[in-house]
Amino acid sequence: MVDRVHLDVLHAHLTALHQLLDQLAESARPPHPAAGRHLATAHARLWQATAEVHSAFHLLPASTSDASECHPERLPEGPPVLTICQRHLAAGHIVRRKTTPTDLNRTHTTACVR
């Protein structure tokens, strides 16, 4: 069963992968322009997936089964709901600096030639 904890972990992984792809794009330029376009498309789609997971997180109800044991005020990073939002906002700032809305809405098709 998918719950907020699983979506939070998935969001953390997607955000980390997005940052890794970002660092790769900055440090190494592919020798072929088409390869760079494919990486840019992967970057945009990864952000779209991250945004959808964040939205799904907020649609699920908070777990009440262990609410009595949960003390978010004791967590140094704050309550879990704020952690995913803080992570998402931080990643969103980077995306907005490097990506246009057109890039995020563009559909990409590939004809695989082998």
MODELLER restraints for C-alpha pairs under 7 A, 6 or more apart:
rsr = mdl.restraints
at = mdl.atoms
rsr.add(forms.Gaussian(group=physical.xy_distance, feature=features.Distance(at['CA:3:A'], at['CA:60:A']), mean=6.90, stdev=0.5))
rsr.add(forms.Gaussian(group=physical.xy_distance, feature=features.Distance(at['CA:4:A'], at['CA:57:A']), mean=5.52, stdev=0.5))
rsr.add(forms.Gaussian(group=physical.xy_distance, feature=features.Distance(at['CA:4:A'], at['CA:60:A']), mean=6.55, stdev=0.5))
rsr.add(forms.Gaussian(group=physical.xy_distance, feature=features.Distance(at['CA:4:A'], at['CA:62:A']), mean=6.98, stdev=0.5))
rsr.add(forms.Gaussian(group=physical.xy_distance, feature=features.Distance(at['CA:7:A'], at['CA:53:A']), mean=6.40, stdev=0.5))
rsr.add(forms.Gaussian(group=physical.xy_distance, feature=features.Distance(at['CA:7:A'], at['CA:57:A']), mean=5.93, stdev=0.5))
rsr.add(forms.Gaussian(group=physical.xy_distance, feature=features.Distance(at['CA:8:A'], at['CA:84:A']), mean=6.27, stdev=0.5))
rsr.add(forms.Gaussian(group=physical.xy_distance, feature=features.Distance(at['CA:11:A'], at['CA:50:A']), mean=5.93, stdev=0.5))
rsr.add(forms.Gaussian(group=physical.xy_distance, feature=features.Distance(at['CA:11:A'], at['CA:53:A']), mean=6.21, stdev=0.5))
rsr.add(forms.Gaussian(group=physical.xy_distance, feature=features.Distance(at['CA:11:A'], at['CA:54:A']), mean=6.71, stdev=0.5))
rsr.add(forms.Gaussian(group=physical.xy_distance, feature=features.Distance(at['CA:14:A'], at['CA:50:A']), mean=5.87, stdev=0.5))
rsr.add(forms.Gaussian(group=physical.xy_distance, feature=features.Distance(at['CA:15:A'], at['CA:50:A']), mean=6.66, stdev=0.5))
rsr.add(forms.Gaussian(group=physical.xy_distance, feature=features.Distance(at['CA:15:A'], at['CA:91:A']), mean=6.93, stdev=0.5))
rsr.add(forms.Gaussian(group=physical.xy_distance, feature=features.Distance(at['CA:18:A'], at['CA:43:A']), mean=6.50, stdev=0.5))
rsr.add(forms.Gaussian(group=physical.xy_distance, feature=features.Distance(at['CA:18:A'], at['CA:46:A']), mean=6.31, stdev=0.5))
rsr.add(forms.Gaussian(group=physical.xy_distance, feature=features.Distance(at['CA:18:A'], at['CA:47:A']), mean=6.85, stdev=0.5))
rsr.add(forms.Gaussian(group=physical.xy_distance, feature=features.Distance(at['CA:21:A'], at['CA:43:A']), mean=6.65, stdev=0.5))
rsr.add(forms.Gaussian(group=physical.xy_distance, feature=features.Distance(at['CA:30:A'], at['CA:36:A']), mean=5.76, stdev=0.5))
rsr.add(forms.Gaussian(group=physical.xy_distance, feature=features.Distance(at['CA:44:A'], at['CA:103:A']), mean=6.87, stdev=0.5))
rsr.add(forms.Gaussian(group=physical.xy_distance, feature=features.Distance(at['CA:44:A'], at['CA:104:A']), mean=5.40, stdev=0.5))
rsr.add(forms.Gaussian(group=physical.xy_distance, feature=features.Distance(at['CA:72:A'], at['CA:78:A']), mean=5.93, stdev=0.5))
rsr.add(forms.Gaussian(group=physical.xy_distance, feature=features.Distance(at['CA:72:A'], at['CA:79:A']), mean=4.49, stdev=0.5))
rsr.add(forms.Gaussian(group=physical.xy_distance, feature=features.Distance(at['CA:73:A'], at['CA:79:A']), mean=6.68, stdev=0.5))
rsr.add(forms.Gaussian(group=physical.xy_distance, feature=features.Distance(at['CA:77:A'], at['CA:83:A']), mean=6.54, stdev=0.5))
